[in-house]
């Protein structure tokens, strides 16, 4: 079996090298033509030489072209032999001298289809190979620029703590979970010095030539100038940190203006616009010159799909880290237990049994803890319940005389069952995180003031357990971990991993790294406090400035619902009554294409439109105001409830 596996691995290795064996030498001869490709591969950190990459691009493009040609042959066979070609395909007029081409029409068209599809597959495959390194380099550039301000603050804080540049770089290179691609760029500098024997100056010059980020290149190039001139490195990092902080404030203003423009565009394009088109579609349908297809398309396709596009677009342009922060690495202090063959064996076995049942007992004591930590887990419970509820509702609804009216309410209740638990746990977690994050700057400042008096970090944390601040419970947990024998750094890391926000993870990572290098970390704590206070200020500024647009979205939704309510209860209802009077008066026929049944259909469509618009507008309000679509679920529930009550109580 081992020989078979080895032979299989060798076979696939040879297959992988086949493109290079066939084309590698020819690619090398054209080295200058692929200069941009070489740079893109280097900036994207794709671990493959340009000769092998281009060889793979050409080889697999040919394979894709052959596959496309075979597919084109099958399509041509279906068109020619099964479907059949029309007598006249184009408007081209053939003369007597060119009429012979019509006799080979079938073969010519088949060859054209094969060549077109084969060439299309080959060209697309090759273009994907060509574009991918640049696309990946662009992604890395965005990630570097996003984390660079925090990394500069990290380097400034450690330099003020007394660490030299190389040790700062070495420390930063190990923090990829916190600083992402910046740590990987720094790791290239460390690799050049450790494995290739280059000095710091050469390594910095090399990374300046290879990085995709102009900001990172500027940072390293100026650092190289400071080193050559014998300047003060901590002062340089401090100036850069302040520069990035001021730049973040300027970028924040531009971002808020962009968000305002997007909010106004959303209201115009997907609230006012659909409302106008719905009114127009209703009028055309009533006058007998149109159909309801346009109304269906707007309510069931344009509004939800357009809203989701806006949500994704805002998430893409939102600066800063998003999502859940990676876990910071921790140490394991309880390893595998070796049971001795002595009289103490039952005690060890009892300890093992107790440790294995600890998580189960903890789950029994607090079954909602996993849901509070990861609100998305509520869908594991709510989705099956929702599905079961819908199945039962559909089963009983089939016995109802009016299935649509019966199932409508059930679908609304199912949506509530699905999203309300997620909304509650998400809001609980978010409010708890916000409360802790608001206290982090004060926490760091108090640690700095106590550390400057000569107290150790351990004693400072113990002293702060007596203070009454917003995160006093978390400080007690940190102190309890220390009292039980964990190192201070490990206790702080456990605190960060309980929340897993980028905000807290960066602060704790900076604090623990500085504590490892020196016990005198007062200045580092002050720097960290300033950094997190500035970030918190930017976050609060966005919330305040975007509140007005959340209100605008609410107002636009109320206008949308109000107008379609008036159309249903006043305009269309009066037209139906007028038509019925004309029929009763002996006019013979109703001049308007509107009956009582059709009015009920419009009411049902408008009811669905109010619910869909409420759900979509709520998500937009959440992503605008708080940068998270899940935070918009509370707005969605409020708007959907308004629309539901308005139509069920007064219309349907």
C-alpha positions in Angstrom: 0.0 0.0 0.0 2.9 2.3 0.9 4.5 1.7 -2.5 1.2 2.4 -4.3 0.8 5.7 -2.5 4.4 6.7 -3.3 3.9 5.8 -7.0 0.7 7.8 -7.1 2.4 10.8 -5.6 5.3 10.5 -8.1 2.8 10.2 -11.0 0.9 13.4 -10.0 4.2 15.2 -9.4 5.3 14.4 -12.9 1.9 15.5 -14.3 2.3 18.8 -12.4 5.7 19.4 -13.9 4.6 18.4 -17.4 3.7 22.0 -18.6 7.1 23.3 -17.5 8.9 20.4 -19.2 7.1 21.1 -22.4 7.1 24.9 -22.4 9.5 26.1 -19.7 12.5 26.7 -22.0 10.5 28.7 -24.5 9.1 30.9 -21.7 12.6 31.6 -20.4 13.6 32.9 -23.8 10.9 35.5 -23.6 11.7 36.7 -20.1 11.4 40.4 -20.8 7.8 39.9 -22.0 6.7 38.6 -18.6 8.3 41.3 -16.4 5.0 42.5 -15.1 3.9 38.9 -14.5 7.1 38.3 -12.4 6.4 41.4 -10.3 2.7 40.5 -9.8 3.6 36.9 -8.7 6.2 38.4 -6.2 3.7 40.9 -4.8 1.0 38.4 -4.5 3.3 36.0 -2.7 2.5 33.1 -5.0 5.2 30.6 -4.4 5.9 29.6 -8.0 8.4 30.8 -10.6 7.1 32.8 -13.6 8.3 30.1 -16.0 6.2 27.4 -14.4 3.2 29.7 -13.9 3.1 30.9 -17.5 3.7 27.3 -18.7 0.7 26.2 -16.7 -1.3 29.1 -18.1 -0.6 28.1 -21.7 -0.9 24.4 -21.1 -4.2 24.5 -19.3 -5.6 27.1 -21.7 -4.9 24.6 -24.5 -6.6 21.8 -22.5 -9.6 24.1 -21.9 -9.7 25.0 -25.6 -9.8 21.3 -26.5 -12.6 20.7 -24.0 -14.4 23.7 -25.5 -14.0 22.4 -29.0 -15.5 19.1 -28.0 -18.4 20.9 -26.3 -18.8 23.0 -29.4 -18.8 19.8 -31.6 -21.7 18.5 -29.4 -23.6 21.8 -29.7 -23.1 21.9 -33.4 -24.4 18.3 -33.8 -27.5 19.2 -31.8 -28.1 22.3 -33.8 -27.5 20.8 -37.2 -28.9 17.2 -36.8 -31.6 17.5 -34.1 -32.8 21.1 -34.1 -32.0 21.9 -37.7 -30.7 25.1 -39.2 -33.1 27.7 -40.7 -33.1 28.3 -44.4 -32.0 31.8 -44.0 -29.5 32.6 -41.2 -28.2 36.1 -42.2 -29.2 38.9 -44.5 -26.1 38.5 -46.7 -26.9 38.1 -50.4 -24.8 35.6 -52.3 -23.9 36.0 -55.9 -23.6 33.2 -58.4 -19.9 33.1 -57.9 -20.2 32.6 -54.1 -23.4 30.5 -54.1 -21.3 27.4 -53.7 -20.8 28.3 -50.1 -24.4 27.6 -49.3 -23.8 23.9 -50.2 -21.3 23.7 -47.3 -23.4 25.7 -44.9 -23.7 22.9 -42.4 -20.0 22.2 -42.3 -19.1 25.9 -42.2 -21.4 26.7 -39.3 -20.3 23.6 -37.4 -16.6 24.5 -37.8 -17.4 28.1 -36.7 -19.2 26.9 -33.6 -16.3 24.6 -32.7 -13.7 27.2 -33.2 -15.6 29.9 -31.4 -16.4 27.9 -28.2 -12.9 26.3 -28.2 -11.2 29.6 -28.6 -13.5 31.2 -26.0 -12.7 28.6 -23.4 -9.0 28.8 -24.1 -8.8 32.6 -24.0 -10.9 32.9 -20.8 -8.7 30.3 -19.1 -5.5 32.1 -20.1 -6.9 35.5 -19.1 -7.8 34.1 -15.7 -4.2 32.9 -15.2 -2.9 36.3 -16.3 -5.3 38.4 -14.2 -5.1 36.3 -11.0 -1.7 37.5 -9.7 -2.6 41.1 -10.1 -5.9 40.5 -8.5 -4.3 38.7 -5.5 -1.7 41.5 -5.2 -4.5 44.1 -5.1 -6.2 42.2 -2.3 -3.0 42.1 -0.4 -2.5 45.8 -0.9 -5.9 46.5 0.6 -5.2 44.2 3.5 -1.8 45.9 4.2 -3.2 49.4 4.0 -6.0 48.5 6.3 -3.8 47.1 9.1 -0.8 49.4 8.6 -1.9 52.2 11.0 -2.3 49.6 13.8 1.0 48.0 13.0 2.8 51.3 13.1 1.3 52.0 16.5 2.5 48.6 17.6 6.0 49.3 16.4 6.0 52.8 18.1 4.8 51.4 21.4 7.5 48.6 21.4 10.2 51.1 20.4 9.2 53.4 23.3 9.5 50.3 25.5 13.2 49.9 24.5 13.2 47.3 21.8 15.4 47.7 18.8 14.1 47.6 15.2 15.0 44.0 14.4 13.3 42.7 17.6 10.3 44.8 16.9 10.1 43.3 13.4 10.6 39.8 14.8 7.8 40.3 17.2 5.4 41.8 14.6 6.1 39.0 12.2 4.6 36.6 14.7 1.3 38.5 14.9 -0.2 37.5 11.6 -3.5 36.7 13.4 -3.8 40.4 14.5 -2.0 42.4 11.8 -2.6 40.1 8.8 -0.6 40.9 5.6 1.5 43.5 7.3 3.0 40.8 9.5 3.6 38.7 6.4 5.5 41.5 4.8 7.6 42.0 7.9 8.2 38.3 8.0 9.8 38.6 4.5 12.3 41.0 6.0 13.1 38.7 8.9 13.5 35.8 6.4 15.9 37.7 4.3 18.1 38.4 7.3 17.8 34.9 9.0 18.0 32.6 6.0 19.7 34.6 3.2 22.2 36.4 5.4 21.2 39.9 4.3 21.6 42.9 6.6 18.7 45.1 7.7 19.3 47.7 5.0 19.4 45.2 2.2 16.2 43.5 3.5 14.4 46.8 3.7 15.4 47.8 0.2 14.3 44.4 -1.1 10.8 44.7 0.5 10.4 48.2 -0.9 10.9 46.7 -4.4 8.5 43.7 -3.7 5.6 45.1 -1.7 2.3 45.8 -3.5 1.4 48.6 -1.0 2.7 52.1 -1.7 2.0 53.1 1.9 4.1 50.2 3.2 6.9 51.0 0.7 6.9 54.6 1.9 7.1 53.5 5.5 10.0 51.2 4.9 11.8 53.6 2.6 11.7 56.4 5.1 12.7 54.0 7.9 15.7 53.1 5.8 16.6 56.8 5.5 16.2 57.3 9.3 18.5 54.3 10.0 21.1 55.6 7.5 21.1 59.1 9.0 21.1 57.9 12.6 17.7 59.4 13.4 15.5 58.6 16.3 13.4 55.6 15.4 10.7 55.9 18.1 10.2 59.5 17.0 9.8 58.4 13.4 7.2 55.8 14.4 5.4 58.3 16.5 5.2 60.8 13.7 3.9 58.1 11.3 1.4 56.9 13.9 0.0 60.5 14.2 0.1 60.8 10.4 -2.0 57.7 9.9 -4.4 58.8 12.7 -5.0 62.2 11.0 -5.4 60.4 7.6 -7.9 58.0 9.2 -10.0 61.0 10.3 -9.9 62.5 6.8 -10.8 59.2 5.3 -13.6 58.8 7.7 -15.2 62.1 6.5 -14.9 61.0 2.9 -16.4 57.6 3.8 -19.3 59.2 5.7 -20.1 61.4 2.7 -20.0 58.3 0.4 -22.3 56.5 2.8 -24.7 59.5 2.7 -24.7 59.4 -1.1 -25.4 55.6 -1.1 -28.2 56.1 1.4 -29.8 58.8 -0.8 -29.3 56.6 -3.9 -31.0 53.7 -2.1 -34.0 55.7 -1.2 -34.3 57.1 -4.7 -33.6 53.8 -6.6 -35.3 51.2 -4.4 -38.0 53.1 -2.4 -39.2 56.1 -4.4 -38.4 54.5 -7.8 -40.2 51.2 -7.2 -43.1 53.1 -5.7 -43.5 55.2 -8.9 -43.2 52.1 -11.1 -45.8 50.3 -9.0 -48.2 53.1 -9.3 -47.6 53.4 -13.1 -48.0 49.6 -13.5 -51.2 49.6 -11.6 -52.7 52.4 -13.7 -51.6 50.7 -16.9 -53.1 47.4 -15.8 -56.3 49.0 -14.7 -56.7 50.9 -17.9 -56.2 47.6 -19.8 -53.0 48.6 -21.5 -50.6 46.5 -19.4 -50.1 43.5 -17.2 -49.1 42.8 -13.6 -45.7 41.3 -14.7 -43.9 44.6 -14.1 -45.3 44.9 -10.6 -44.4 41.3 -9.8 -40.8 41.9 -11.1 -40.4 45.1 -9.0 -41.7 43.7 -5.7 -40.3 40.1 -5.8 -37.0 40.7 -7.7 -35.9 44.3 -8.0 -36.4 45.4 -4.4 -34.8 42.4 -2.6 -32.0 41.9 -5.1 -31.1 45.6 -5.3 -31.1 45.9 -1.5 -28.7 43.0 -1.2 -26.4 44.6 -3.7 -26.4 47.7 -1.7 -25.6 45.7 1.5 -22.7 44.0 -0.2 -21.4 47.3 -1.7 -21.4 49.0 1.7 -19.6 46.1 3.3 -16.9 46.2 0.6 -16.2 49.9 0.9 -16.3 50.0 4.7 -12.8 50.6 6.0 -11.3 48.8 9.0 -11.3 45.2 10.1 -14.6 43.3 10.0 -15.8 39.9 11.1 -14.7 38.0 14.1 -11.0 38.3 15.1 -8.9 35.2 15.1 -8.1 33.5 18.4 -4.8 34.7 19.9 -2.5 31.7 20.6 -2.6 30.4 24.2 -0.6 27.9 26.2 -1.9 24.5 27.3 -1.2 23.9 31.0 -3.0 20.5 31.3 -1.6 17.9 29.0 -2.1 14.2 28.6 -2.5 12.5 32.0 -0.4 9.4 32.4 -2.1 7.0 34.8 0.4 5.2 37.1 -0.1 1.5 37.9 -0.2 2.2 41.6 -2.8 2.5 44.3 -3.4 6.1 43.2 -4.8 4.9 39.9 -8.5 5.2 40.8 -7.9 8.8 41.8 -6.2 9.6 38.4 -9.1 7.9 36.6 -11.6 9.9 38.6 -9.8 13.1 37.6 -9.8 12.1 33.9 -13.5 11.4 34.1 -14.2 14.7 35.8 -12.2 16.6 33.3 -14.0 14.9 30.3 -17.4 15.7 31.8 -16.5 19.3 32.6 -17.6 20.8 29.3 -20.8 18.8 29.4 -21.6 19.9 32.9 -20.9 23.5 31.9 -23.3 23.2 29.0 -26.0 21.9 31.3 -25.4 24.8 33.7 -25.5 27.4 31.0 -27.0 26.0 27.8 -27.4 29.4 26.1 -23.6 30.3 26.4 -22.8 29.0 22.8 -25.6 31.1 21.4 -24.4 34.2 23.3 -20.9 33.7 22.0 -21.9 33.0 18.4 -25.4 34.3 17.7 -25.4 32.7 14.2 -25.7 29.3 16.0 -29.3 30.2 16.8 -30.1 29.3 13.2 -29.2 25.7 14.0 -32.2 25.7 16.2 -34.5 28.2 14.6 -34.2 27.0 11.1 -35.4 23.4 11.7 -38.2 24.8 13.9 -39.1 27.2 11.1 -39.0 24.5 8.5 -41.2 22.2 10.6 -43.7 25.0 11.2 -43.9 25.8 7.5 -44.4 22.1 6.6 -47.2 21.7 9.1 -48.8 25.0 8.0 -48.7 23.9 4.3 -50.2 20.6 5.3 -53.2 22.2 7.0 -53.3 25.0 4.4 -54.0 22.5 1.7 -57.3 21.8 3.4 -58.2 25.5 3.4 -60.4 27.0 0.8 -58.0 29.9 0.3 -54.5 28.6 0.6 -52.7 31.9 -0.3 -54.4 33.9 2.4 -53.8 31.1 4.9 -50.2 30.6 4.2 -49.3 34.3 4.1 -49.6 34.8 7.8 -47.7 31.6 8.4 -44.7 32.7 6.3 -44.5 36.0 8.2 -44.6 34.1 11.5 -41.9 31.7 10.2 -39.7 34.7 9.3 -40.1 36.0 12.9 -39.3 32.6 14.3 -36.1 32.5 12.2 -34.7 36.0 12.8 -35.9 37.1 16.2 -33.6 34.7 18.2 -30.7 35.7 16.0 -31.5 39.4 16.5 -31.8 39.0 20.3 -28.5 37.2 20.8 -26.7 39.4 18.3 -27.8 42.5 20.1 -26.9 41.1 23.4 -23.4 40.2 22.3 -22.9 43.5 20.4 -24.1 45.6 23.4 -21.8 43.7 25.7 -18.8 44.2 23.3 -19.6 47.9 22.9 -19.7 48.4 26.6 -16.3 46.7 27.1 -14.7 48.5 24.2 -15.8 51.9 25.6 -14.0 51.0 28.8 -10.8 49.8 27.2 -9.1 53.2 26.9 -9.8 54.0 30.6 -8.6 50.5 31.6 -5.3 51.0 29.8 -4.8 54.5 31.2 -5.4 53.3 34.7 -2.9 50.5 34.1 -0.4 53.0 32.8 -0.8 55.3 35.8 -0.3 52.5 38.3 2.6 51.1 36.4 4.3 54.5 36.4 4.2 54.4 40.2 6.3 51.2 40.2 3.6 48.6 40.4 3.8 45.5 38.3 1.1 44.6 35.8 -0.1 41.8 38.0 -0.5 44.1 41.0 -2.1 46.8 38.8 -4.8 44.4 37.7 -5.4 43.2 41.3 -5.8 46.8 42.4 -8.3 47.5 39.7 -10.6 44.8 40.8 -11.6 47.1 43.7 -12.7 49.9 41.2 -16.2 50.2 40.0 -15.9 50.6 36.2 -17.9 49.1 33.4 -15.7 46.1 32.8 -15.1 45.3 36.5 -16.5 41.7 36.0 -14.0 41.0 33.2 -11.1 42.5 35.3 -12.1 40.1 38.1 -12.0 37.2 35.7 -8.5 38.2 34.6 -7.4 38.5 38.2 -9.0 35.1 39.0 -7.0 33.5 36.2 -3.8 35.1 37.7 -4.7 33.9 41.2 -5.1 30.4 39.9 -1.6 30.4 38.6 -1.9 31.5 35.0 0.7 34.1 33.7 -0.5 37.7 33.3 -0.2 37.5 29.5 -2.1 34.3 29.3 -4.9 35.8 31.4 -5.1 38.8 29.2 -5.2 36.6 26.1 -8.0 34.6 27.5 -9.9 37.9 28.1 -9.4 38.8 24.4 -10.4 35.4 23.2 -13.7 35.7 25.1 -14.8 38.6 22.9 -12.8 38.1 19.7 -13.1 41.6 18.4 -10.2 43.2 16.4 -10.4 46.2 18.7 -9.7 44.2 21.9 -7.3 41.7 20.2 -5.0 44.4 19.0 -4.9 46.1 22.4 -4.2 42.9 24.3 -1.6 41.7 21.7 0.3 45.0 22.1 0.1 44.9 25.9 1.3 41.3 26.1 4.2 41.8 23.7 5.3 44.9 25.5 5.1 43.1 28.9 7.3 40.3 27.5 10.0 42.8 26.5 10.0 45.0 29.6 8.2 45.4 32.9 8.2 49.2 32.5 5.3 49.5 30.1 3.7 52.7 31.2 4.5 54.5 28.0 3.3 51.6 25.9 0.0 51.6 27.8 -0.4 55.3 27.1 0.2 54.8 23.4 -2.3 51.9 23.3 -4.9 53.9 25.2 -4.5 56.8 22.7 -4.8 54.4 19.7 -8.0 52.7 21.0 -9.5 56.0 22.1 -9.0 57.4 18.6 -10.6 54.3 17.0 -13.5 54.4 19.4 -14.0 58.1 18.5 -14.1 57.3 14.8 -16.7 54.5 15.5 -18.9 56.8 17.5 -18.6 59.6 14.9 -19.9 57.2 12.3 -22.8 56.1 14.4 -23.8 59.7 15.2 -23.5 60.9 11.6 -25.3 57.9 10.1 -28.2 58.1 12.6 -29.9 60.7 10.4 -29.8 58.4 7.4 -31.3 55.6 9.5 -34.2 58.0 10.2 -34.5 58.8 6.5 -34.8 55.1 5.7 -37.5 54.8 8.3 -39.3 57.8 6.8 -39.0 56.6 3.3 -40.4 53.2 4.3 -43.4 54.8 6.0 -44.0 56.9 2.9 -43.8 53.7 0.7 -46.2 51.8 3.0 -48.5 54.8 3.4 -48.9 55.4 -0.4 -49.6 51.8 -1.3 -52.1 51.7 1.6 -53.9 54.8 0.2 -53.8 53.3 -3.3 -55.4 50.1 -2.0 -58.0 51.5 0.3 -58.9 54.7 -1.5 -58.0 54.8 -5.2 -58.5 51.2 -6.2 -61.4 50.6 -3.9 -63.3 53.6 -5.2 -62.6 52.5 -8.8 -64.1 49.1 -8.0 -67.2 50.7 -6.5 -67.6 53.0 -9.5 -67.3 50.0 -11.8 -69.9 48.1 -9.8 -72.3 51.1 -9.9 -71.9 51.3 -13.7 -72.8 47.7 -14.1 -75.8 48.0 -11.8 -76.9 51.1 -13.7 -77.1 49.1 -16.9 -74.0 50.4 -18.7 -73.4 46.9 -20.0 -69.7 46.5 -19.2 -67.1 47.9 -16.9 -64.8 50.3 -18.8 -61.9 49.7 -16.4 -60.1 46.4 -16.1 -60.6 46.1 -12.4 -62.8 43.8 -10.4 -63.2 42.9 -6.8 -61.1 39.8 -7.2 -58.4 41.8 -8.9 -58.4 44.4 -6.1 -57.8 41.5 -3.6 -54.9 40.4 -5.8 -53.4 43.9 -5.7 -53.9 44.1 -1.9 -52.0 40.8 -1.6 -49.2 42.0 -3.8 -48.9 45.3 -1.9 -48.9 43.4 1.4 -45.9 41.3 0.2 -44.3 44.5 -1.1 -44.6 46.2 2.4 -43.0 43.1 4.0 -40.2 42.8 1.5 -39.5 46.5 1.6 -39.5 46.4 5.4 -37.0 43.5 5.6 -34.7 45.0 3.0 -34.8 48.6 4.4 -34.0 47.2 7.8 -30.9 45.5 6.6 -29.8 48.7 4.8 -30.4 50.7 8.0 -28.2 48.3 10.0 -25.3 48.3 7.6 -25.5 52.1 7.2 -25.8 52.9 10.9 -23.7 50.2 12.5 -21.7 48.6 9.7 -23.4 45.2 10.2 -26.4 43.7 8.4 -27.3 41.6 11.4 -27.6 44.8 13.4 -30.4 45.7 10.9 -32.6 42.8 11.9 -34.2 44.8 14.7 -35.1 47.5 12.1 -36.4 44.8 9.8 -38.6 43.4 12.5 -40.0 46.8 13.3 -40.7 47.7 9.7 -42.2 44.3 8.8 -44.5 44.5 11.9 -45.7 48.0 10.8 -46.5 46.7 7.3 -48.1 43.5 8.6 -50.4 45.2 11.1 -51.4 48.0 8.7 -52.5 45.6 6.0 -54.0 42.8 8.2 -56.0 45.2 10.4 -57.1 47.8 7.8 -56.8 46.3 4.2 -56.9 42.5 3.9 
